C-alpha cells in the first residue's frame, strides 16, 4: 500500500470520520472511495488524493 494512502487513512481515523462522510465532503461516490481506500496495493488517483488531503486539512 502506498505511503500516501496510509497517511490519508490515518488522518480519516484521527478525525473520527468514516469513508462515506469523507466521500460526501469531496463530493465523490462513497462506494468507489471505499474501494480505492481498501487495504491493498491498488493506487489511488492523484486527483482524489489531492481532494482528500484538502478536505482533511480543514
The 8 nearest C-alpha neighbors of each residue, nearest first, counted from 0:
[[1, 40, 39, 2, 4, 38, 5, 41],
 [2, 0, 4, 3, 5, 40, 42, 41],
 [1, 3, 5, 4, 6, 0, 7, 8],
 [4, 2, 6, 5, 1, 7, 48, 0],
 [3, 5, 7, 1, 2, 6, 8, 0],
 [6, 4, 2, 8, 3, 7, 9, 1],
 [5, 7, 3, 9, 8, 4, 2, 10],
 [8, 6, 10, 4, 9, 5, 3, 11],
 [7, 9, 11, 5, 10, 6, 12, 4],
 [8, 10, 6, 12, 7, 11, 13, 5],
 [11, 9, 13, 7, 12, 8, 14, 6],
 [12, 10, 8, 14, 16, 9, 13, 7],
 [11, 13, 15, 9, 14, 10, 16, 8],
 [14, 12, 10, 15, 11, 9, 16, 8],
 [13, 15, 11, 12, 16, 10, 55, 9],
 [16, 14, 12, 13, 11, 17, 10, 9],
 [17, 15, 11, 14, 12, 20, 21, 18],
 [16, 18, 20, 19, 21, 11, 15, 12],
 [17, 19, 21, 20, 22, 33, 29, 16],
 [20, 18, 29, 22, 21, 17, 23, 30],
 [21, 19, 23, 22, 18, 17, 16, 24],
 [20, 22, 24, 18, 23, 19, 17, 25],
 [23, 21, 27, 19, 29, 25, 24, 20],
 [22, 24, 26, 20, 21, 25, 19, 27],
 [23, 25, 21, 22, 26, 20, 54, 27],
 [24, 26, 22, 23, 27, 50, 21, 54],
 [27, 25, 23, 24, 22, 28, 21, 29],
 [26, 28, 22, 25, 29, 23, 32, 24],
 [27, 29, 31, 30, 22, 32, 26, 23],
 [30, 28, 19, 32, 22, 31, 33, 27],
 [31, 29, 33, 32, 28, 34, 19, 18],
 [30, 32, 34, 33, 28, 29, 35, 27],
 [33, 31, 35, 29, 34, 30, 36, 28],
 [34, 32, 30, 36, 31, 35, 29, 37],
 [33, 35, 31, 37, 32, 36, 30, 29],
 [34, 36, 32, 33, 37, 43, 31, 41],
 [37, 35, 33, 34, 32, 38, 4, 43],
 [38, 36, 34, 35, 39, 33, 41, 40],
 [39, 37, 36, 0, 40, 41, 35, 5],
 [40, 38, 41, 0, 37, 36, 42, 35],
 [39, 41, 0, 42, 1, 38, 37, 43],
 [40, 42, 39, 43, 35, 0, 37, 1],
 [43, 41, 40, 44, 1, 35, 0, 4],
 [42, 44, 35, 45, 48, 41, 47, 4],
 [45, 43, 47, 46, 42, 48, 35, 49],
 [44, 46, 48, 47, 49, 43, 50, 42],
 [45, 47, 49, 48, 44, 50, 43, 51],
 [48, 46, 50, 49, 45, 44, 51, 43],
 [49, 47, 45, 51, 46, 50, 52, 44],
 [48, 50, 46, 52, 47, 51, 45, 53],
 [51, 49, 47, 53, 52, 48, 54, 25],
 [50, 52, 48, 54, 49, 53, 55, 47],
 [53, 51, 49, 55, 50, 54, 56, 48],
 [52, 54, 50, 56, 51, 55, 49, 57],
 [55, 53, 51, 52, 56, 57, 50, 25],
 [54, 56, 52, 57, 53, 51, 10, 11],
 [55, 57, 53, 54, 52, 51, 10, 50],
 [56, 55, 54, 53, 52, 14, 51, 24]]
